[in-house]
């Protein structure tokens, strides 16, 4: 089976999952922590070289304060859990905003190698596509130049995006790196993650005709 080198995860549906169970929306975020670790372990098992998690965006911060606090705390906890899994970790987002959690600043300057350094892991926190492209010059047409101007320049091109929650949109995820990505959507909510869902996504990717425009 042809395995994507770089997979991006959009872990959507936490609030809808909580609502369905009669819980307050903000209570859904904690239930996405264990699935995040499960995905990482599966990615390593199948030989994926790079994994990106979409934590929260600058637009997400417009939500009620209790939700913002909940998903910010969940992202901090997620990074702490991931760093125990032998990874090369980088957190990417607008660190100049007061919405960026200070606890994650040590992971933003450069990649942090932890353990055996088996896989690159990127975690997008307080990320916005406008912020990512803010250094771009309208006269920049060379691909390498464009990549070097990104605030997310240390993240490579994405091969496969897997989105839970049934929505079929990128929601601003790394627009340059995602330009040729195949997108696989799952109707189940992120807290309902199963190993089989991930495997089915890999099988689907193996059937795609990857031409990169050629």
BAPA-47344 format. One record per residue (C-alpha): residue number from 0; residue in three letters; x, y, z. Coordinates in Angstrom, 2 decimals. Example, Ala and Ser with C-alpha at 12.3 -4.5 7.8 and 13.67 -1.06 7.14 Angstrom:
2
@pos 0, code ala, east 12.30, north -4.50, up 7.80
@pos 1, code ser, east 13.67, north -1.06, up 7.14
***
This chain:
214
@pos 0, code unk, east 0.00, north 0.00, up 0.00
@pos 1, code unk, east 1.30, north 3.46, up -0.93
@pos 2, code unk, east 1.59, north 5.44, up 2.29
@pos 3, code unk, east 1.41, north 9.27, up 2.33
@pos 4, code unk, east 4.55, north 10.91, up 3.65
@pos 5, code unk, east 2.63, north 13.73, up 5.33
@pos 6, code unk, east -0.88, north 13.51, up 6.78
@pos 7, code unk, east -2.83, north 16.43, up 8.22
@pos 8, code unk, east -5.62, north 15.84, up 10.72
@pos 9, code unk, east -8.69, north 18.08, up 11.10
@pos 10, code unk, east -10.29, north 16.82, up 14.33
@pos 11, code unk, east -13.76, north 18.31, up 13.91
@pos 12, code unk, east -17.05, north 17.54, up 15.64
@pos 13, code unk, east -16.16, north 17.80, up 19.32
@pos 14, code unk, east -18.95, north 20.27, up 20.09
@pos 15, code unk, east -21.59, north 18.42, up 18.08
@pos 16, code unk, east -20.60, north 15.18, up 19.77
@pos 17, code unk, east -21.00, north 16.77, up 23.20
@pos 18, code unk, east -24.38, north 18.26, up 22.29
@pos 19, code unk, east -25.64, north 14.92, up 21.09
@pos 20, code unk, east -24.83, north 13.45, up 24.50
@pos 21, code unk, east -26.58, north 16.28, up 26.30
@pos 22, code unk, east -23.32, north 17.89, up 27.43
@pos 23, code unk, east -22.23, north 21.50, up 27.14
@pos 24, code unk, east -20.30, north 22.13, up 23.93
@pos 25, code unk, east -17.02, north 22.91, up 25.66
@pos 26, code unk, east -16.98, north 19.47, up 27.26
@pos 27, code unk, east -16.27, north 17.79, up 23.93
@pos 28, code unk, east -12.67, north 18.92, up 23.57
@pos 29, code unk, east -11.17, north 16.73, up 26.31
@pos 30, code unk, east -12.57, north 13.68, up 24.57
@pos 31, code unk, east -10.38, north 14.41, up 21.55
@pos 32, code unk, east -7.11, north 13.94, up 23.45
@pos 33, code unk, east -6.80, north 10.16, up 23.36
@pos 34, code unk, east -7.76, north 9.94, up 19.66
@pos 35, code unk, east -4.88, north 12.34, up 18.96
@pos 36, code unk, east -2.36, north 9.97, up 20.52
@pos 37, code unk, east -3.98, north 6.97, up 18.80
@pos 38, code unk, east -3.58, north 8.64, up 15.39
@pos 39, code unk, east 0.07, north 9.38, up 16.10
@pos 40, code unk, east 0.82, north 5.79, up 17.06
@pos 41, code unk, east -0.94, north 4.51, up 13.96
@pos 42, code unk, east 0.92, north 6.97, up 11.75
@pos 43, code unk, east 4.22, north 5.71, up 13.13
@pos 44, code unk, east 3.12, north 2.10, up 12.72
@pos 45, code unk, east 2.35, north 2.66, up 9.03
@pos 46, code unk, east 5.52, north 4.60, up 8.32
@pos 47, code unk, east 4.12, north 8.13, up 7.93
@pos 48, code unk, east 7.00, north 10.62, up 8.11
@pos 49, code unk, east 5.12, north 13.77, up 9.12
@pos 50, code unk, east 1.83, north 14.44, up 10.90
@pos 51, code unk, east 0.05, north 17.77, up 11.35
@pos 52, code unk, east -2.77, north 18.43, up 13.82
@pos 53, code unk, east -5.15, north 21.36, up 13.35
@pos 54, code unk, east -5.48, north 22.57, up 16.94
@pos 55, code unk, east -7.36, north 25.86, up 16.86
@pos 56, code unk, east -7.50, north 28.89, up 14.59
@pos 57, code unk, east -7.56, north 32.62, up 15.15
@pos 58, code unk, east -11.19, north 32.54, up 13.99
@pos 59, code unk, east -12.06, north 29.89, up 16.59
@pos 60, code unk, east -11.18, north 32.47, up 19.25
@pos 61, code unk, east -14.41, north 34.31, up 18.41
@pos 62, code unk, east -16.34, north 31.57, up 20.20
@pos 63, code unk, east -17.65, north 31.93, up 23.79
@pos 64, code unk, east -14.91, north 32.35, up 26.39
@pos 65, code unk, east -15.64, north 29.03, up 28.07
@pos 66, code unk, east -15.11, north 27.20, up 24.77
@pos 67, code unk, east -11.91, north 29.11, up 23.97
@pos 68, code unk, east -10.49, north 28.21, up 27.36
@pos 69, code unk, east -11.50, north 24.57, up 26.88
@pos 70, code unk, east -9.91, north 24.07, up 23.46
@pos 71, code unk, east -6.80, north 26.02, up 24.46
@pos 72, code unk, east -6.34, north 23.80, up 27.50
@pos 73, code unk, east -6.97, north 20.73, up 25.35
@pos 74, code unk, east -4.23, north 21.79, up 22.93
@pos 75, code unk, east -1.76, north 22.29, up 25.77
@pos 76, code unk, east -2.63, north 18.86, up 27.16
@pos 77, code unk, east -2.40, north 17.30, up 23.70
@pos 78, code unk, east 1.11, north 18.62, up 23.12
@pos 79, code unk, east 2.19, north 17.31, up 26.52
@pos 80, code unk, east 0.82, north 13.88, up 25.64
@pos 81, code unk, east 2.36, north 13.86, up 22.16
@pos 82, code unk, east 5.81, north 14.80, up 23.41
@pos 83, code unk, east 5.96, north 11.47, up 25.25
@pos 84, code unk, east 5.69, north 9.53, up 21.99
@pos 85, code unk, east 9.19, north 9.87, up 20.42
@pos 86, code unk, east 8.59, north 12.76, up 18.05
@pos 87, code unk, east 10.22, north 15.77, up 16.44
@pos 88, code unk, east 7.74, north 18.41, up 17.56
@pos 89, code unk, east 6.94, north 21.89, up 16.27
@pos 90, code unk, east 4.07, north 24.19, up 17.30
@pos 91, code unk, east 3.07, north 26.77, up 14.67
@pos 92, code unk, east 0.80, north 29.77, up 15.21
@pos 93, code unk, east 0.61, north 33.47, up 15.93
@pos 94, code unk, east 2.67, north 33.72, up 19.09
@pos 95, code unk, east 2.36, north 37.52, up 19.22
@pos 96, code unk, east -1.34, north 37.27, up 20.02
@pos 97, code unk, east -2.45, north 36.98, up 23.64
@pos 98, code unk, east -4.57, north 34.02, up 22.54
@pos 99, code unk, east -1.46, north 31.89, up 22.08
@pos 100, code unk, east -0.83, north 29.74, up 25.19
@pos 101, code unk, east 2.51, north 30.64, up 26.79
@pos 102, code unk, east 2.99, north 27.03, up 27.85
@pos 103, code unk, east 3.64, north 26.09, up 24.20
@pos 104, code unk, east 6.14, north 28.83, up 23.37
@pos 105, code unk, east 9.18, north 26.53, up 23.92
@pos 106, code unk, east 8.02, north 24.43, up 20.95
@pos 107, code unk, east 7.69, north 27.34, up 18.49
@pos 108, code unk, east 11.26, north 28.53, up 17.87
@pos 109, code unk, east 12.54, north 25.33, up 16.29
@pos 110, code unk, east 11.74, north 21.64, up 16.25
@pos 111, code unk, east 12.16, north 19.86, up 19.57
@pos 112, code unk, east 13.47, north 16.32, up 19.30
@pos 113, code unk, east 12.09, north 14.02, up 21.95
@pos 114, code unk, east 13.10, north 10.40, up 22.43
@pos 115, code unk, east 13.98, north 8.47, up 19.28
@pos 116, code unk, east 12.66, north 11.24, up 17.01
@pos 117, code unk, east 10.61, north 8.79, up 14.93
@pos 118, code unk, east 8.23, north 11.22, up 13.19
@pos 119, code unk, east 7.83, north 14.95, up 12.58
@pos 120, code unk, east 4.74, north 16.31, up 14.34
@pos 121, code unk, east 3.32, north 19.77, up 13.70
@pos 122, code unk, east 0.64, north 21.26, up 15.93
@pos 123, code unk, east -1.22, north 24.35, up 14.68
@pos 124, code unk, east -2.23, north 26.58, up 17.57
@pos 125, code unk, east -3.84, north 30.01, up 17.13
@pos 126, code unk, east -3.16, north 29.53, up 13.43
@pos 127, code unk, east -4.64, north 31.68, up 10.69
@pos 128, code unk, east -4.03, north 31.47, up 6.96
@pos 129, code unk, east -3.78, north 35.27, up 6.71
@pos 130, code unk, east -1.10, north 35.25, up 9.40
@pos 131, code unk, east 0.70, north 32.42, up 7.60
@pos 132, code unk, east 0.83, north 34.40, up 4.36
@pos 133, code unk, east 1.51, north 37.79, up 5.96
@pos 134, code unk, east 5.12, north 37.93, up 4.78
@pos 135, code unk, east 4.20, north 37.14, up 1.19
@pos 136, code unk, east 5.20, north 39.50, up -1.58
@pos 137, code unk, east 2.81, north 39.77, up -4.53
@pos 138, code unk, east 5.83, north 39.51, up -6.83
@pos 139, code unk, east 6.89, north 36.16, up -5.35
@pos 140, code unk, east 6.31, north 33.51, up -7.99
@pos 141, code unk, east 9.12, north 31.04, up -7.37
@pos 142, code unk, east 7.90, north 28.04, up -5.40
@pos 143, code unk, east 10.93, north 27.90, up -3.13
@pos 144, code unk, east 10.72, north 31.63, up -2.44
@pos 145, code unk, east 7.03, north 31.37, up -1.57
@pos 146, code unk, east 7.69, north 28.50, up 0.84
@pos 147, code unk, east 10.52, north 30.40, up 2.53
@pos 148, code unk, east 8.22, north 33.38, up 3.22
@pos 149, code unk, east 5.54, north 31.35, up 4.98
@pos 150, code unk, east 5.29, north 31.54, up 8.73
@pos 151, code unk, east 4.74, north 27.77, up 8.45
@pos 152, code unk, east 7.84, north 27.32, up 6.25
@pos 153, code unk, east 9.10, north 24.38, up 8.33
@pos 154, code unk, east 6.04, north 22.29, up 7.43
@pos 155, code unk, east 6.26, north 20.28, up 4.22
@pos 156, code unk, east 3.70, north 19.71, up 1.46
@pos 157, code unk, east 0.70, north 17.65, up 2.64
@pos 158, code unk, east -0.21, north 14.43, up 0.83
@pos 159, code unk, east -3.42, north 13.49, up 2.64
@pos 160, code unk, east -5.86, north 15.46, up 4.78
@pos 161, code unk, east -8.27, north 13.48, up 6.96
@pos 162, code unk, east -11.20, north 15.42, up 8.36
@pos 163, code unk, east -13.65, north 14.08, up 10.92
@pos 164, code unk, east -17.13, north 15.51, up 11.52
@pos 165, code unk, east -18.47, north 15.29, up 7.97
@pos 166, code unk, east -17.56, north 18.78, up 6.80
@pos 167, code unk, east -15.87, north 18.94, up 3.40
@pos 168, code unk, east -13.72, north 22.04, up 3.67
@pos 169, code unk, east -10.16, north 22.98, up 4.59
@pos 170, code unk, east -11.13, north 25.71, up 7.07
@pos 171, code unk, east -7.95, north 27.62, up 6.21
@pos 172, code unk, east -5.56, north 24.72, up 6.85
@pos 173, code unk, east -2.06, north 25.48, up 5.50
@pos 174, code unk, east -3.24, north 26.72, up 2.07
@pos 175, code unk, east 0.16, north 26.43, up 0.39
@pos 176, code unk, east 1.10, north 23.01, up 1.76
@pos 177, code unk, east -2.42, north 21.70, up 1.04
@pos 178, code unk, east -2.47, north 22.79, up -2.60
@pos 179, code unk, east -2.20, north 19.22, up -3.97
@pos 180, code unk, east -3.46, north 17.28, up -0.95
@pos 181, code unk, east -6.10, north 14.58, up -1.28
@pos 182, code unk, east -8.95, north 15.14, up 1.18
@pos 183, code unk, east -10.73, north 12.27, up 2.93
@pos 184, code unk, east -13.74, north 13.05, up 5.11
@pos 185, code unk, east -15.29, north 10.94, up 7.84
@pos 186, code unk, east -18.86, north 11.49, up 9.02
@pos 187, code unk, east -18.13, north 10.34, up 12.57
@pos 188, code unk, east -17.13, north 13.00, up 15.07
@pos 189, code unk, east -13.51, north 13.22, up 16.24
@pos 190, code unk, east -14.21, north 11.78, up 19.72
@pos 191, code unk, east -15.62, north 8.72, up 17.89
@pos 192, code unk, east -12.26, north 7.97, up 16.28
@pos 193, code unk, east -11.43, north 4.34, up 15.54
@pos 194, code unk, east -8.35, north 2.66, up 14.13
@pos 195, code unk, east -10.39, north 1.35, up 11.20
@pos 196, code unk, east -11.28, north 4.90, up 10.12
@pos 197, code unk, east -7.59, north 5.72, up 9.77
@pos 198, code unk, east -6.87, north 2.52, up 7.88
@pos 199, code unk, east -9.76, north 3.16, up 5.47
@pos 200, code unk, east -8.35, north 6.62, up 4.79
@pos 201, code unk, east -4.99, north 5.08, up 3.89
@pos 202, code unk, east -6.67, north 2.55, up 1.61
@pos 203, code unk, east -8.60, north 5.33, up -0.11
@pos 204, code unk, east -5.42, north 7.35, up -0.61
@pos 205, code unk, east -3.78, north 4.35, up -2.22
@pos 206, code unk, east -6.45, north 4.44, up -4.95
@pos 207, code unk, east -5.91, north 8.10, up -5.83
@pos 208, code unk, east -4.03, north 9.23, up -8.92
@pos 209, code unk, east -1.38, north 11.53, up -7.50
@pos 210, code unk, east -0.06, north 13.67, up -10.38
@pos 211, code unk, east 0.74, north 16.98, up -8.62
@pos 212, code unk, east -0.72, north 18.69, up -11.66
@pos 213, code unk, east 1.50, north 16.85, up -14.13
***
